[in-house]
Amino acid sequence: MTISYVNSGGTASGSTSITPSYPVPATADQLGVLQVVSAHPNDNVPSTPSGWILAGSFSGGGGTFGSGTGIRRLTWFVRVMAGGDAQPTTAIPSGTGSVIAGNISLLSRSAGTGWRWAVSFGQDSTSHTAMSAPCTTALSWTPGDFAWFGYALPLSTVTVSSQVLAASGITFGTVAGNRYTTAIATGNGLRTVAASVSVSSGTATTAPTVTGTLSAATTATAGVLRIREASSDINASPQSVFPPRNLVSATGLTGDDIVTATLYRQVGTDLTAVRAASSINVTGQSSLLRVDAEQPFGVSLNYAAVLTDLYGQQWTVYSGPITSTVASDVISDAIRGVGAAVKIEAPLGWKRDRDTTQFNINGRVVVQGRPRSARSGTVTVRTETDDDGDALNELLDNATEGTILLRKQTSMTRLDGTYALLDDQEDPNWWDEFRWFQLNVVKSDDWPDVMEAAGFTLQDINNNFSTLQDIANFFTGTLLDIAQYDFGP
């Protein structure tokens, strides 16, 4: 895994607005880093260019804003290149002595699922030549991390040599100093400088320090943009059970410092949180595994993981498409993962109640009522084998919280959903195995998110049993007993 520096473009400068150029035609999946140094009486943050992300911004150096003195602001914007990207424009308001300058640099990666970044800034408010800016935010470091560090100086005539990045417990390679260094003498003046280095060894979470030797005494703002090849990903695969269930896993979480994760099922543009996968604390966990037993049938869908790292940044990764198919309609219990194959019969007649009180006031009828209720009605379904009929009876006997999940063979949004079971009537034939069930139901809210769908991994089995005989002694029925068993705490 290697992050490589491609090149940096020329410096664009102006009093209020700049449109820097790419150093070379950017290719898809490269990371663009736009470093902006600015000065303004009101210390405004430069505007975020269209399609770019503000990675961080900080002003420092102290003193009274003026020509060659006072605070200067260092800002980084980033963008994952798509190819054929338009040049970005960023701006600050006009003001006495205002000046802005920026450069685009391109980076490439050899591996990973994407890009991750984090920033930390510091300052040296003492005017001297031995500049040292301890940054305030602790960054996590691991071998292969790439550090882009920059200097924002108020004095355009000063230069920087001996550029060094240090962090406790971390060994950096050879610094590539002065990736660019540009003096801007217009307005109140500034100098923008950038350097880069990679981590050779060491793993720690610690705040870095940016140092350098200045050719003349002045103050400085500095910062570090730590860049990493992403390891987090999401995968989904169907389990070989009936009704179909999808095993959804977000992986590589510790490598990206992920502390909170939410897994979503995506159908079209609609995102629905997977059961028991909302805002899960995954600090120190390498993966998050859930079983989705509520997916629609017969339609293509994929899964998304929204991941929040320890710096509060959110990242979203997507799985490939998956389609769950069945040969029947299905009534199931999404929590236990069991169900029965049925055929839905007869038109559905939904009733919606509205509690009302009627008053006759001087010949005028006044009605006071509450909101319209959820729909209720009778759903008639047919099972065609004794096994299916028995499975439906077992499901109705033990429905979690008295709630069932009804799904058409090909998803029908106005029908598919969860229903509270009021009562049911069974009408079997005596000459064959067909049975008809009338289910009196009320449309239900979803199951509480804290209730997890049944599911297990080989690691669960390894954690709880030592030998195959231990498993056989504990599960005396079929393999489905293992699939339905709750291995949770």
Secondary structure, DSSP 8 states (H G I E B T S, - for coil): --EEEEEE---EEESSEE----SS---TT-EEEEEEEEE-TT-------TT-EEEEEEEE--S--BTTBS-EEEEEEEEE--SS-----EE----TT-EEEEEEEEEEESSSSSEEEEEEEEEEEEEEEEEEEEBSS-EEE-TT-EEEEEEEES-TT--EEEEEEE-TT-EE---EEEEEEEEE-STT-EEEEEEEEEEEE--EEE--EEEEEEEEEEEEEEEEEEEEE---EEEEEEESSSS-EEEEEEE-TGGGTEEEEEEEEEETTEEEE-TT-SSEE-TT-SEEEEEE----SSSEEEEEEEEEETTS-EEEEE---EE---SSEEEEETTTTEEEEEEEES----B----EEEEEETTEEEEEE------EEEEEEEE-SHHHHHHHHHHHHS-GGGEEEEE-SS--TTT-EEEEEEEEEEEE-SSSS-EEEEEEEEE-----TTS------HHHHHHH-SSHHHHHHH--S-HHHHHH-----
